[in-house]
């Protein structure tokens, strides 16, 4: 009977170590998944992403204003060009 109890105690001790190792693996996996999730969240929605978005919107506004001024300048130059073209006596229609 003593041998049976000794074997039972040894199996329980080994099972406890296996159980502790299992819990350690589960906790490690949870920590890794949470860390990766936080990293991805920071990359997608973090401060640097917001800065890039705001800079791009500012650049878009600046370029839109420049396009508008160039269109106006182009219209003035085209008008001047056509006026000069009609005044040229050597030019025939």
Buried (B, 14 or more C-beta within 10 A) or exposed (E): EEEEEEEEEEEEEEEEEEEEEEEEEEEEEEEEEEEEEEEEEEEEEEEEEEEEEEEEEEEEEEEEEEEEEEEEEEEEEEEEEEEEEEEEEEEEE
